[in-house]
Amino acid sequence: MRSFLSAPSVLLALGLAPVVLGQLKIDVDKPDTLKAAAKVVAKSLVEDYTSQKPFVPGLIPSEYRFFESGLFFNTILNYAAFTGDKTYNSLFEKDFFNQVGDNADFMPANKSARISNDDIAYWALAAMSAAEFGATPADSSSPSYLSLAENVFNTLVGRWDDKTCGGGLRWAILPSSDGYDFKDTNSNGAFFQLAARLGAQTGNKTYTDWAGKIYDWTAKTGLIGNLDGNTVGRVFAGASVKDKCQQIDEAYYSAQQANYFYGAAIMYGLTKSSTWLSRLETMVQYAAVTYFGPQQYVDDGKSQVVTETGCEYEGKCTIDEKAGKTVLFRSLAVALDYNNLYDLLTVQMTNSARAAATSCNSDGDCGFRWSDLEYDASKGTGFGEKMGAIESFLAVVRHIDSKPVKGVFEAEPQTEGPSTTGSASTPSQTTGVPEASRTPNSGSRLAVSSILGGAVLASLLHMLL
């Protein structure tokens, strides 16, 4: 029998009167508050991963490109390393290896037709983080995290294309794929960062030589700005082999910028070279004035909050571009450790962390436009938004204490982690995942459908009415 209660009456009767969830509270001078905020968002992030249907171990939902799954696992690693919270370590250990592929180079059969060079590079960077943190695979038969990163490095070396534009990686891997004619700074920048970090981790000069080669090619091709164009330190999107990379795609997004100054920071740390320091400083300074605005130079909590300048002001950021802040803050956390660079961006970093906290609600849902200083449920939330918030909190934590918490990745007896049904060691096959529209440009290549909230409540009301 249908009830004659009105919808508002039902809401009140059920105690479901609309409420505004509180914002996260942080104090940028107190690391524990930042870690607590990161914990709230990390819980929500992992729940998004484990609750998806169909669940595919190692992959976030199919609307996200493969590289964002790598970013997800890197965020889980960073969260554990700099908060000391081991909650999600078993999830990482069980699910990460489901996407390494038969050749341990992050080319799994279930995604290989849609994988680009930047995709596997970001996964390799996650493996690199695990190696740097001293993590060891729970399954002794699995390849080490360092060997996974080295395998990808060797794969990318084999794809370095000297026949066009004097070098560089193409974005796409297959000649039949969109973007095969495009040499992009996402792929080459992540490759550069990987080479530098491998050099630092192993002491092998081959890696640092390649880091120098990648950077030099990028600069020579005009993909890093210079005085002539009044774009010193700016990293452009890429160029096409069709005109021998003469016409530069001048689009710019934070991730492509971040990968280059991350790598430059590592190279400066290794060499103490004034050349690498100059490169690091100019790219960081460009990021400071481009991705943190408006530049009022006042610490009012509203100015100099991070903005994905290439798309955010117009509200046109796509799902991949919304992951840019994740890469940006992860990279700044490392780069600003050198030569007191953090002092130059203290306001930007702390105001952005504060703004991220206000853009998240107490359930750990986070918005993308942090400068609004509120979470707008009508605009939804996603993996990129949550990962970016976590990394912004961790970046400030890492400035206060840059060393990972000891013992976080020590082996423990095997126990069941969060509900990751199907997370066995055998790689799973993705079925029914549509081919994405892939346009060769920096940042995002996907359009995301709007996120609709309130489905559960609507269903409940329908039953009651």
N, C-alpha and C positions, 0 to 999 in steps of 0.2 A: 504494500500500500504506500503510495507516494505521500510524503510529508508535506504539510502546508507551511512549514517553517521557511522563512526567507533565507537566502544565502547568508546575509550578515548575521541572522539569528543563529544559524548553524555554526558559523565561525565562533560566535561568542559562547554557544553551548559547549563546543568542543575545546574551548580555551585556545582557539587558533586566531584570535583577533590579530590583525596585522601588526607586526612589531618591526622596529628598525634594529637590526643587530648592531651591537657595539663595534667600534673600530678597534684595531689592535693598538695597544699602548706600548711605546718604547721610550727609552732614554738613551740617546746615542752615546752617552758617557758611561753607560752601564751595560756591559756585554751580556749579562744574564737576561736582560729584558729583550735584547735583540735575538738571542738564542731562543727565548720563549716564543717570540713572534714567529721565528722560522719554524719552530716545532708545530705551531698551529697550522701554518700554511702547508708544511710538508705532509702532515697527516691528511689534509684535504687533497693534496696532489696525489699521494699514493692511493687514496680511496678512489679517485678518478681513474687511476690506472687499473686497479684490481677489480673494479665493479663494471668495467666495460663489457658489453656483450655484442658479438662473440669476443671472448678473451683470447688473445694471442700472446703467449709469453715473450716478453722482450719488446713488444710494440705498443705504443700508445695508439689511440684510435686512428682509423684509416684516413681520416681527412688531413692528418698531419704527415708531412713528408718524413722519410726514413731518418734524416739527420736529427729531427727533433726527439726521436726515441733515444738517440745517443746523448743529446743534451739532457734528457730526463735522468738517465743513469748517472751522468756526471754531476748533476745537482744532488742526487741521492748520496753520492760519494762525498761531495763537498760538505753537505749537511752533517754527515756523520763525523767527518774529519775535524770540523771546526766547532761542533757542539758537544761532541763526545757521546752522542746518542746512537746506540747500535741497533735501534729498533728495526731498521730496514736493511741491515747488512745481509741477512739471509735471503731477502727478496732479490737483492742485487746479485748475490752469488748464484742463485738458481736460475734467474731469468736472463741475465746478461748474455750468457753463452748460447742461448737459443737463436741468436742472430749472427753468430760469427761466421757461418757458412762452412762448406766442406773444406775450403782451403784456409780457414782461419784468417780471413781478410775482410770480413763484414760484407760479403757478397752472398747472402743466403738465397737459395733457390726461390723462396717465396716472395722475394722482392727484387731480384736481380734485374728484371726488365725495366724497372723504374728507378734504379739507383744511379746517381751521378757521383762525380769525384768528390764534391763537397760532402755528400752523405757519408761516405766511408771515412773521410778525413775527420769528421766530428766524432764518429764512433771511436776512431783511433785515439783521439784526444781524451776521451773518457777512459780508455784503457791506459793511456799514459798517466792520467791522474791516479788510477789504481796502483800503478807501478811506483809512482812517486810517493804515495802514502804507505808503501810497503805491504800492500794487500797480496794475499796468496789465494789462488782459486781453491775452493773447498774440495773440488774433485781433483785429485792429484794427476789424473789422466788428461786434464784440460791444459791447453797451452798457457804459458804465463802471460800476464797482462803486458809485460814488456815485449814479448815476442809477437803478440797481436799488433801492437803499435808498429813494431819493426816490419811486420808483414805488409801492413798498409803502406808504410813508407816505400818499401821495395816495389809494391804495385804501382804507386804514383810515379816513382822514378821511371818505370817502364812505360808510362803514358806521357812522359814529358815530350813535347812535340817541337823539335828543332826545325822541322820542315816548314812551319808557318810562323810568322811573326818573331822569328829568332828564338823560340822557346815557349815555355808556359804550358800549363794544363788546359785542356778544353774542359768546359763544364760537363757536358754529356760524355758518356763512355762509348756508346754505340753510334756509328755513323748515321743510322736511321732515326736517331732520337732528336727531338727539338733541343737546341742548345749545343749541338756538336760543333757548330761553327763559331761558338762564343768562348773566349778565354776570359774567365771571370776571376775577380779577386776574392770571392768566397772560397773557391777551391784552392787557388794558389796561396791565399793568406793562411788557410788552415794547414796546408802543406808546409808552409814556411814555419808556422808555429810548431808543428809536429817535429820538423827537422831540428829546430833549435832546442826543443825540450829533450829529444833523444840524445843530442850532443851533450847536454848538461847531465843527463842521467848516466850515460855510458862512458863519456870521455872520448868517444870515437870521432876523429876529425872528419870522417866522411860525412857525418850528419851536419856538422857546422859549415863545412864547405858547401853543402847543398843549400843550407839556409841562406848563405851569402849569395849563392847563384840565383835563388828564387827572388830574393829581394832586389838584386841588381837588375834582373829581367823586368820585374814589375816597374821599377823606377825608369829604366831605359825606354820602356814601351809607353811611358807617359801616364801610367795608371796610378802613380803617386804624384801629387801636385808639386809645383815648383814656383820659384819667384816670377818666372815669365808670365804665368797665368794667374798670379796672385792667389794661388791655392796651395801654399806650402803646407805639407803635412796631411793633405786631404787624400783619401783613398777612393778612387773612382770605381764604378761597377765592373768595367771590363771593356773588351773590344772584339770586333769580328775579324775572323781570318779572311773573310771575303774581300776586304780592302787592305789586307796585310796589317791590320790593327792600326790603321791610320786615323780612323774616326773613333774617338773615345766616347763610350757611354758614360756620361758624367753624373748619372744617378748615384746617390750615396746613402748608405745605411750603416748603422752603428756597428753591426757585426763585422763587416768587411774591414772597417777601421780598426776594430778591437783586435782582430787576429794579428794584424801587422805590428801593433805596438806591444802586444804580448810577446811575440817572437823577438822584437827588437830589445825588449827588456831582458829576456833571457840571454841574448847575444851580448848585451852590454855587461851583464853579470859575469859572463864567461871571460870576456876579453878586456873589460875596462877601457875599451877603445872610445876615444872622443867622437869618432864617427858614429858608432852605434848609439852613444848617448845623445848626440844631436838628432839622430833619426827618432829616437824614443821621445825626446822632449817635444819636437815639432809635431809629431802625430798626436801625442797626448794633449798638447795645447790646442790643436785644432779641434779635437773631440770636446775639450772643455768649453769652447766658445760656440760650438755647433750643436751639440746634443744636450746642453744644459742651459736653458734660457727661461725667461728673459734675463739678460746680463745686467742686473741692477746692483750687483756686488753688495747686497745687504743680507744679513742673516735673519730674515723674517719668517722663515719656514715655508715661504711661497715662491721666492725667487730661485732661479737656477736649479729647478727640478728637471730631471731627465725627460727628454722628449725625443721621440723618433722623428726627427725633423723632416725627413724625406716624405713622410706620409701622414703623420699624426695630426698636424694642424688642420688638415682637410678631412680628417676622419676616414682616410682611405687605406689604412694599414691592413694588409692581408694577414692570414694566419701565420705565415713564415716570418714576416716582418715583426710580428708581435713577440717573437722569440729573441729579437735583437738585444733587448735590455739584459737578457740572461747572459749573453756572450759579452756584452759591454762591461757589466759589473764584475763578472768572473775575471775578465782580463785586467780591469783597473785594479782589482785586489792584488794582483801580482805586480803590475807595472809601477804602481804608485809606491811600492816599497823601495824603489831606487831613487837615489839622489834627492831625497826629501820632496818628491813630487806630490805626495799626499797633501803637503802644506798648501800647494797651489789649488787643490780641488776640495779642501775640507768642507766648504759651504755646499758645494755641489753634491758631495757624497752624503753628508749628514742630512741636508734638506731633502734629498731624494729618498733616503731611507725613511725619514719621517712621513714623506708624502706617500710612499709605498704602504706604510702602516695604515694611513688614513684611507687608502684605496681598498684595503682589505677589511672584511667584516670578521666578527669573532668566530665564524664557522670556517674561516680560512679561504673564503672566496675573494678573489682580487680582481680589480678592474685594470684596464690598460692605461688610461689617461690619468696618470698620477697627479698632474697639476690641478685636477678638479678637487682634490683633497676629500674625496668621498667615493664610496663604492656605489655604482649605479647598476642595480640588479637588472634593469631593462636592457643593458648592453652586454650582459652575460660575463662569463669568465672562462678561462681556458688554461691549458698547460703553460703556454708562453707567459701569460700574466702572472701565474703563481711561481714559476721558476724565476722570473725576473725579480719578484719581491723577495724571495728567499736569498738570491744572490746579492741583492742590495743590502740586506741585513748582514749577511756573512762578510761582505766587503768591509764594512765598518768594524766588525768583530776582528777580522784579520789584520786590520791596521793596528788595533790595540794589542793583539797577540797573534803574530803571523804564523806561529808554529802550530801544526795540527796537534790535536789532543793525543797523547801517547796511548798506545795499546788499543786503539779503536778497531783496528783491522786484524787483531790477533785471532788465530783460529779458535773456534769454540765448538763444543759438541753440536752435531746437527740437530736442529729442532725445526718444527714447522714455523714458518714466518707468516706474514699477512696472507690472506686468502688468495693464492695464486694458482687456482685449479688449472692443471695442465702444464705446470711449470717443471715438467720433468726434464732430464738432461737431453732428451732427444729433441732436436729442432722441430718446431711445428711448421705447418704449411698454411699460409694465408690463402683463403678462398674468397671469391666474390668481392675483392677490393677493386674499385674502379680505377682506371687509369686517370691520373691527374692531368689537368691542363698545365703544361710546363712551358712557360715563356722565358727565354733567356734574358733575365734581368737580375739585378742584385736583390737580396732580401727575399721576399716572398714570391713563390710561383703558384700559389694556390688561392682560390677564393674559398672562404669559409661560409657555410650556411649559418644563419642566425641561430643563437642558442635560446631555446624556448623554456622558460621556467614555469613552475606551478603545475606540471602534469600530474603529479601524485595527488595534490590537493584537489585538482579538478575532477580526477577520477573518484575521489572520496565523496565529493559533493554530489556527483552524479548518482552514486549509489544511495546516498541519503535522501536525495530529493526525488 
